Amino acid sequence: MTRDKKSDLINTLSESFKESSGIVVSEFKGLSVKKLEELRKSAKDLDVKVQVVKNTLASLALKNAGIDGFVLKDTNIFIWGEQLNVTKVAAKFAENNDLFNIKSAHIDGEICGVEKVVALSKMPSRDELIAMLLQVWNAPIQNFTIGLNALKEKKEQTA
């Protein structure tokens, strides 16, 4: 890779890391290409980016983005985007693949461990919360119509 391509990659990653609210660094050594494609597909569905980046280039990009505290060793894959989606993608994939290990994450402006990533992955997303709220709002109306229907059937039977 030429020096210009490296600097372009660093600039692109820096901007992307600045815009994202969650970054997860994971180890993927030993995973097949097919498994990595599954990870990329599940990430794409949730608008999350996944990329393998050399540690030196990633360190420079993170530093340019104002993110400090990551210890980058061995082979790493970076997953970034909206924090709940990132944690859901990483935790679900780690749960199904023994060779994929979450090392650390940058969420809410701080470096955190695997425990926080797993805890955040279990939280409902915005769309799930809206669906729950709509169910709660719909329940009284639904129960009222069921009651009216039962009353109507009872009146028809007595008539």
C-alpha positions in Angstrom: 0.0 0.0 0.0 1.4 3.4 -1.0 1.9 6.2 1.4 -0.9 8.2 -0.2 -3.4 5.3 0.1 -2.4 4.9 3.8 -3.0 8.5 4.5 -6.3 8.4 2.7 -7.3 5.4 4.7 -6.3 7.1 8.0 -8.3 10.2 7.1 -11.4 8.2 6.1 -11.2 6.1 9.3 -10.7 9.1 11.5 -13.8 10.8 10.1 -15.8 7.6 10.4 -14.6 7.0 14.0 -15.5 10.6 15.0 -19.0 10.2 13.6 -19.7 6.8 15.3 -20.9 6.5 18.9 -19.5 3.0 19.3 -16.4 1.2 18.3 -15.7 -2.5 19.2 -12.3 -4.1 18.7 -12.3 -7.9 18.4 -9.9 -10.7 17.7 -10.9 -12.9 14.8 -7.8 -15.1 14.3 -8.8 -18.5 12.9 -12.2 -17.5 11.5 -12.9 -18.5 7.9 -13.7 -16.0 5.2 -17.2 -17.4 5.1 -17.8 -16.6 8.8 -16.3 -13.0 8.3 -18.8 -12.5 5.4 -21.6 -13.5 7.7 -20.4 -10.9 10.2 -20.2 -8.2 7.5 -23.7 -9.1 6.2 -25.3 -8.9 9.7 -23.4 -5.6 10.2 -24.6 -4.2 6.9 -28.2 -4.9 7.8 -27.9 -2.7 10.9 -25.8 0.0 9.1 -22.6 -0.9 11.0 -19.2 -0.9 9.4 -16.7 -3.7 9.8 -13.1 -3.6 8.6 -9.7 -5.3 9.3 -7.1 -2.5 9.7 -3.4 -2.7 10.6 -2.8 -1.7 14.2 -0.5 1.2 13.3 -3.0 2.7 10.9 -5.8 2.2 13.3 -3.9 3.8 16.1 -3.2 6.9 14.0 -6.9 7.1 12.9 -8.1 6.7 16.5 -5.6 9.3 17.7 -6.8 11.7 15.0 -10.4 11.0 16.0 -9.5 11.9 19.7 -10.0 8.4 21.0 -7.3 7.2 23.4 -7.0 4.0 25.5 -7.1 1.2 23.0 -4.4 -1.4 23.3 -4.0 -2.9 19.9 -2.1 -6.1 19.6 -2.3 -9.1 17.3 -4.9 -9.2 14.5 -7.9 -7.0 15.1 -11.2 -6.3 13.4 -13.0 -3.0 14.0 -16.7 -2.7 14.2 -18.2 0.8 14.4 -21.4 2.8 14.1 -24.4 3.5 16.3 -23.5 2.1 19.7 -26.5 -0.3 20.3 -26.2 -1.7 16.8 -22.5 -2.2 17.1 -22.8 -4.0 20.5 -25.7 -6.2 19.1 -23.6 -7.2 16.0 -20.5 -7.9 18.0 -22.1 -9.8 20.9 -24.3 -11.9 18.7 -21.4 -12.9 16.5 -19.2 -13.6 19.5 -21.9 -15.8 21.0 -22.1 -17.9 17.9 -18.4 -18.1 17.1 -15.7 -19.3 19.6 -12.8 -17.8 17.6 -14.3 -14.3 17.7 -13.4 -12.6 20.9 -14.3 -9.0 21.9 -11.3 -7.3 23.3 -12.5 -3.8 24.1 -14.9 -1.0 23.1 -15.2 2.7 23.0 -18.8 3.6 24.0 -20.1 6.9 25.4 -16.6 8.5 25.3 -14.9 5.9 27.4 -13.0 2.6 26.9 -15.0 -0.3 28.3 -14.7 -4.1 28.4 -16.7 -7.1 27.2 -19.2 -6.9 30.1 -20.6 -3.5 29.0 -20.7 -4.6 25.4 -22.8 -7.6 26.3 -25.0 -5.6 28.6 -25.7 -3.0 26.0 -26.4 -5.7 23.3 -29.3 -6.9 25.4 -31.0 -3.6 25.5 -33.9 -3.1 23.1 -33.3 -0.8 20.1 -35.3 2.3 19.4 -37.7 0.5 17.1 -38.3 -2.2 19.7 -39.1 0.4 22.3 -41.5 2.2 20.1 -43.2 -1.2 19.3 -43.5 -1.8 23.1 -45.0 1.6 23.7 -47.5 1.2 20.9 -48.6 -2.2 22.4 -49.2 -0.5 25.7 -51.2 2.3 24.1 -53.2 -0.2 22.0 -54.1 -2.6 24.9 -57.0 -0.6 26.5 -58.7 0.0 23.1 -58.3 -3.7 22.2 -59.7 -4.9 25.5 -62.6 -2.4 25.2 -63.5 -3.8 21.7 -63.2 -7.4 23.0 -65.6 -6.5 25.8 -68.1 -4.9 23.4 -68.0 -7.9 21.1 -68.6 -10.2 24.0 -71.6 -8.1 25.2 -73.0 -8.1 21.6 -72.8 -11.9 21.4 -74.4 -12.3 24.8 -77.3 -10.0 23.8 -77.7 -12.0 20.6 -77.9 -15.3 22.4 -80.5 -14.0 24.9 -82.6 -12.5 22.1 
